[in-house]
């Protein structure tokens, strides 16, 4: 798809795109691809169109700059450079016209002198004086013709210089207009791309924990799993979000380690600064995938609360940011040797959409001396705004932990959801 067609389609569908991109589950409700979407550029096409528009604008701006330099050089040459062909021709014609004027003036003076001589001649000298006057008049007529021709040539060469100035100015004006057009196309391309980057929310992309108990004893290891399910009508690239925290300061998070594995691969540790450790490519509608998890608590772990956050971050051909609902699992840590009994599994608590952070913003950070987590409830409870805000704002963006930059206070968690929408 070329740049012009991509931009025209993007502009034509601009009014409809925000409603699609900002919708919740209904954006994925209709099966298949609609006729409107089939004519809509994909995100990859919009990205290429924006890149092409950037390149086109850079070229247009460079052409305009070079055109201005060329214009200045031409004007300077026509005014001062005697070797310039147009200026050289004008100077030659001007010199010839000046000489022709002097010759004509001399011839006119000769006619005047001959007329005076004839007037003063006696009868015997009048015939000769008459012949001399006629010859002077003939010479003056030729000189006048030569002067007219020389002046016409001077005007022609002067007009040629003016025509060159006009043509150069016209060419430069075309470059100005080309740059303006390229700037407008660049603006439109990036507006269409920015619109496509708006996150689509859907309830049909789920990540749920299975087998995570409500109580875990220090010094033990617990195996459980996450099930990622794509119930949308789209093929998605899914990056499951997995975040585990103790209700303690950041410098005490080392008591808990979490490892993950997929498809029988070796266990890998879930780093605190990477809450999207794996990517599920080309996840078809109706399919699911399992991520195995292994949670280990050090024997010296004190009794405290803990929690897990899970969600599905995804992309499809038209939307680089598709967000499934976030779930929170609260569980308790018991001291080593404690009897957990039969605690049952931790249930998923809903995180209100308004409190779910979106990609592209800077997280609110904590230090090693700040509270790192307060669970604020038991598993399966609704947590009204206590997940992704400090109690004053529920719009803290991006769910990624950057080097443990998580601040929890007064039953609130602030996390940063990290996801590159251009991936």
C-alpha positions in Angstrom: 0.0 0.0 0.0 1.6 3.3 -1.1 1.8 6.3 1.1 -0.9 8.4 -0.6 -3.4 5.5 -0.5 -2.6 4.6 3.1 -2.9 8.3 4.2 -6.2 8.7 2.4 -7.7 5.6 3.9 -6.4 6.6 7.4 -8.0 10.1 7.0 -11.2 8.6 5.7 -11.6 6.2 8.6 -10.3 8.6 11.3 -13.8 9.4 12.6 -14.5 5.7 13.1 -11.2 4.6 14.5 -11.4 6.2 18.0 -14.7 4.5 18.7 -13.2 1.1 17.8 -9.9 1.6 19.6 -11.3 3.0 22.8 -14.1 0.4 23.0 -14.2 -2.3 25.6 -15.3 -5.8 24.9 -17.8 -5.0 22.0 -14.8 -4.0 19.9 -14.2 -7.7 19.5 -17.8 -8.9 19.7 -18.6 -9.2 16.0 -17.1 -12.3 14.3 -14.7 -12.0 11.5 -13.4 -8.8 9.9 -16.0 -6.2 8.8 -16.0 -4.5 5.4 -15.0 -1.3 7.1 -12.0 -2.9 8.7 -11.0 -4.6 5.4 -10.5 -1.2 3.9 -8.8 0.1 7.0 -5.0 0.2 6.9 -3.3 -2.2 9.3 -1.1 -0.9 12.0 2.0 -2.0 10.1 0.8 -0.1 7.1 0.1 3.0 9.2 3.6 2.7 10.7 5.2 2.5 7.3 3.1 5.4 6.0 4.3 7.5 9.0 7.9 6.5 8.3 7.5 7.2 4.6 5.9 10.6 5.4 8.8 11.4 7.7 11.3 10.6 4.9 9.3 12.5 2.3 9.1 15.6 4.6 12.9 15.4 5.3 13.5 15.3 1.5 11.1 18.2 0.8 12.7 20.3 3.6 16.2 19.5 2.2 15.0 20.3 -1.4 13.6 23.6 -0.2 16.8 24.5 1.6 18.9 23.6 -1.5 16.4 25.5 -3.7 16.8 28.7 -1.6 20.6 28.4 -1.9 20.3 28.0 -5.6 18.0 31.0 -5.9 20.4 33.2 -3.9 23.3 32.0 -6.1 21.5 32.8 -9.3 20.4 36.3 -8.2 23.9 37.0 -7.0 25.4 35.8 -10.3 23.0 37.8 -12.4 23.9 40.9 -10.4 27.6 40.5 -10.0 29.2 37.6 -11.9 30.4 38.8 -15.3 31.1 35.3 -16.4 27.5 34.2 -16.1 26.3 33.6 -19.7 23.1 35.7 -19.3 24.9 38.6 -17.6 27.8 38.4 -20.1 25.3 38.6 -23.0 23.6 41.5 -21.4 26.9 43.4 -20.8 27.9 42.8 -24.4 24.6 44.0 -25.7 24.6 47.0 -23.3 28.1 48.0 -24.5 27.0 47.7 -28.1 23.8 49.8 -27.5 25.8 52.5 -25.8 28.2 52.7 -28.7 25.4 52.7 -31.2 23.8 55.6 -29.4 27.1 57.6 -29.7 27.3 56.7 -33.4 23.8 57.9 -34.0 24.4 61.1 -32.1 27.6 61.7 -34.2 25.6 61.1 -37.3 22.9 63.5 -36.2 25.6 66.1 -35.5 26.9 65.6 -39.0 23.5 66.2 -40.5 23.2 69.4 -38.5 26.6 70.6 -39.8 25.7 69.7 -43.4 22.5 71.6 -43.1 24.3 74.7 -41.9 26.9 74.4 -44.6 24.2 74.2 -47.3 22.4 77.2 -45.8 25.7 79.3 -46.0 26.9 78.1 -49.4 26.9 80.3 -52.5 25.3 79.3 -55.7 28.4 77.6 -56.9 28.9 75.6 -53.7 25.3 74.5 -53.1 25.3 71.4 -55.3 28.2 69.9 -53.4 26.7 71.0 -50.0 23.5 69.3 -51.0 25.2 66.0 -51.8 27.1 66.2 -48.5 23.8 66.7 -46.6 22.1 63.8 -48.3 25.1 61.5 -47.5 25.0 62.7 -43.8 21.2 62.0 -43.7 21.7 58.5 -45.1 24.5 57.8 -42.6 22.3 59.1 -39.7 19.4 56.9 -40.8 21.7 53.8 -40.8 23.0 54.8 -37.4 19.5 55.2 -36.0 18.6 51.7 -37.3 21.7 50.3 -35.7 20.9 52.0 -32.4 17.4 50.5 -32.4 18.7 47.0 -33.1 21.3 47.4 -30.4 18.8 48.6 -27.9 16.4 45.8 -28.8 19.2 43.2 -28.2 20.0 44.8 -24.9 16.3 44.6 -23.9 16.2 40.9 -25.0 19.2 40.0 -22.9 17.8 42.0 -19.9 14.5 40.2 -20.3 16.4 36.9 -20.4 17.9 37.7 -17.0 14.5 38.7 -15.6 13.0 35.5 -17.0 15.7 33.5 -15.3 14.9 35.2 -12.0 11.1 34.6 -12.4 11.7 30.9 -13.3 14.0 30.4 -10.3 11.5 32.1 -8.0 8.7 29.9 -9.4 10.8 26.8 -8.9 11.5 27.8 -5.3 7.9 28.6 -4.6 7.0 25.1 -5.8 9.5 23.7 -3.3 7.8 25.7 -0.6 4.5 24.3 -1.5 5.9 20.8 -1.7 7.3 21.1 1.8 4.0 22.4 3.1 2.2 19.5 1.5 4.7 17.0 2.9 4.4 18.5 6.4 0.6 18.1 6.2 0.9 14.5 5.0 3.3 13.8 7.8 0.9 15.4 10.4 -2.0 13.3 9.1 0.1 10.1 9.0 1.2 10.5 12.6 -2.3 11.4 13.8 -3.6 8.2 12.2 -0.8 6.2 13.8 -1.4 7.8 17.2 -5.1 7.0 16.9 -4.2 3.4 16.1 -2.0 3.2 19.2 -5.0 3.9 21.5 -5.5 0.8 23.7 -8.4 -1.5 23.0 -9.9 -3.1 26.1 -11.6 -6.5 25.9 -13.0 -9.0 28.5 -12.3 -11.8 26.0 -8.5 -12.0 26.7 -8.1 -13.6 30.1 -5.2 -14.7 32.3 -6.2 -16.7 35.3 -4.1 -18.4 38.0 -4.9 -22.0 38.9 -3.5 -23.7 42.0 -2.1 -20.7 43.9 -3.1 -21.3 47.6 -4.5 -18.7 49.9 -1.8 -19.6 52.4 1.9 -20.4 51.7 4.4 -21.5 54.3 7.9 -20.0 54.4 10.6 -22.5 53.4 8.3 -24.2 50.9 7.9 -24.3 47.1 4.5 -24.1 45.5 3.8 -25.0 41.8 0.8 -23.5 40.1 -0.1 -22.2 36.6 -1.5 -19.4 34.6 -4.0 -20.1 31.8 -4.0 -17.5 29.0 -7.2 -17.7 26.9 -8.0 -15.9 23.7 -11.8 -15.8 23.3 -11.8 -12.9 20.9 -12.3 -13.2 17.1 -8.8 -12.1 16.4 -5.4 -13.8 16.2 -3.3 -12.1 18.9 0.3 -11.8 20.0 0.0 -12.0 23.7 2.5 -11.0 26.4 1.1 -12.2 29.8 1.7 -9.8 32.6 2.9 -11.5 35.9 3.7 -9.6 39.0 4.3 -11.0 42.5 5.0 -8.9 45.6 5.4 -9.2 49.3 3.7 -6.7 51.6 7.1 -5.4 52.6 9.8 -2.8 51.7 11.6 -3.4 48.5 14.7 -4.5 50.2 12.8 -7.5 51.6 11.4 -8.8 48.3 14.3 -11.3 48.0 12.5 -13.6 50.4 10.2 -14.6 47.5 11.4 -16.0 44.2 9.1 -16.9 41.3 10.2 -19.0 38.3 8.2 -19.7 35.1 8.2 -22.2 32.2 6.4 -22.9 29.0 6.0 -26.0 26.9 8.4 -28.0 29.0 11.3 -25.5 28.7 13.7 -25.1 31.6 12.6 -23.0 34.5 13.5 -19.3 34.3 13.4 -16.8 37.2 10.8 -14.0 36.9 12.8 -10.8 37.3 11.2 -7.9 39.2 12.0 -5.5 36.4 10.5 -7.8 33.7 6.8 -8.5 34.3 6.2 -9.7 30.7 8.8 -12.5 30.5 7.3 -14.4 27.6 5.4 -13.8 24.3 2.7 -16.1 22.9 2.9 -15.6 19.1 -0.1 -16.0 16.7 -2.6 -17.1 19.3 -5.7 -18.1 17.4 -9.3 -17.3 18.4 -10.6 -19.8 20.9 -7.1 -21.1 21.8 -5.4 -21.1 25.2 -1.9 -21.5 26.5 -0.4 -22.4 29.9 2.5 -20.8 31.8 3.8 -22.9 34.7 4.9 -21.0 37.8 6.9 -22.0 40.8 6.9 -19.8 43.9 9.5 -20.3 46.6 9.7 -18.6 50.0 12.9 -18.4 52.0 12.7 -20.2 55.3 13.3 -16.9 57.2 10.4 -15.2 55.5 8.3 -13.4 58.2 4.5 -13.7 58.3 3.0 -11.2 56.0 0.6 -10.6 53.2 1.4 -11.0 49.5 -0.3 -10.6 46.2 -0.1 -11.4 42.5 -1.3 -9.4 39.5 -1.9 -11.0 36.2 -3.3 -9.7 32.9 -3.0 -10.2 29.2 -1.3 -7.5 27.1 -1.6 -8.2 23.4 -1.6 -6.9 19.8 -3.3 -7.7 16.6 -2.9 -6.5 13.0 -4.9 -3.3 13.6 -4.2 -2.6 17.3 -0.7 -2.6 18.9 -2.3 -2.4 22.4 -5.0 -4.8 23.4 -5.7 -5.1 27.1 -7.5 -7.9 28.9 -8.8 -7.5 32.4 -6.4 -7.5 35.3 -6.8 -9.9 38.1 -5.4 -9.7 41.6 -4.7 -12.7 43.8 -4.1 -12.1 47.6 -2.5 -14.8 49.7 -0.9 -15.0 53.2 2.7 -16.0 54.0 3.0 -18.2 57.2 6.2 -18.6 59.1 8.3 -21.7 58.6 6.8 -24.8 60.2 3.3 -23.5 60.3 0.3 -25.7 59.5 -1.5 -24.1 56.5 -4.3 -26.7 56.7 -6.4 -26.9 53.6 -6.5 -23.2 52.6 -8.0 -23.6 49.1 -6.9 -21.6 46.1 -6.7 -17.8 46.1 -9.5 -16.3 44.0 -9.2 -13.6 41.4 -10.1 -10.1 42.5 -11.2 -7.7 39.9 -9.2 -4.5 39.2 -11.6 -1.8 38.1 -10.9 -0.6 34.6 -10.5 3.0 35.7 -7.6 1.8 38.0 -5.9 -0.3 35.4 -2.8 1.6 34.2 -2.2 2.0 30.4 1.0 1.8 28.5 3.2 4.7 27.7 3.6 6.6 31.0 6.2 6.9 33.7 5.5 4.8 36.8 5.3 6.3 40.2 8.4 4.9 41.9 9.3 3.8 45.4 12.5 3.4 47.3 13.9 0.5 49.3 12.6 2.1 52.4 9.0 2.6 51.3 6.2 0.2 51.8 6.1 -2.2 48.9 2.6 -3.6 49.3 -0.6 -3.8 51.2 -3.0 -6.4 50.1 -6.1 -4.7 51.4 -8.3 -7.8 51.2 -8.7 -11.5 50.7 -8.7 -13.4 47.5 -11.8 -13.1 45.3 -12.7 -9.6 46.7 -13.4 -6.6 44.5 -10.7 -4.0 45.1 -12.2 -0.7 44.4 -9.4 1.4 43.2 -6.8 0.1 45.6 -4.6 -1.6 43.0 -3.1 1.0 40.7 -3.5 4.2 42.6 -2.4 5.8 45.9 -6.0 6.7 46.7 -5.9 10.1 44.9 -5.7 9.0 41.3 -6.7 5.9 39.5 -5.0 6.9 36.2 -1.4 5.8 36.9 -0.2 4.3 33.6 1.7 1.2 32.5 1.9 -1.9 34.3 5.6 -2.7 34.5 7.9 -2.8 37.4 11.1 -0.8 36.6 13.8 -2.1 39.0 11.3 -2.5 41.8 9.8 0.9 41.4 6.5 0.0 43.1 4.9 2.1 45.8 2.1 0.9 48.0 0.6 2.9 50.7 -2.7 3.0 52.7 -3.9 -0.2 50.9 -2.8 1.1 47.5 -0.5 -0.2 44.8 1.1 1.9 42.2 2.6 -0.1 39.4 3.7 0.8 35.9 2.4 -1.2 33.0 5.2 -1.4 30.6 4.5 -2.3 27.0 6.0 -0.9 23.8 3.0 -0.4 21.5 5.3 -0.3 18.4 6.5 -3.9 19.1 
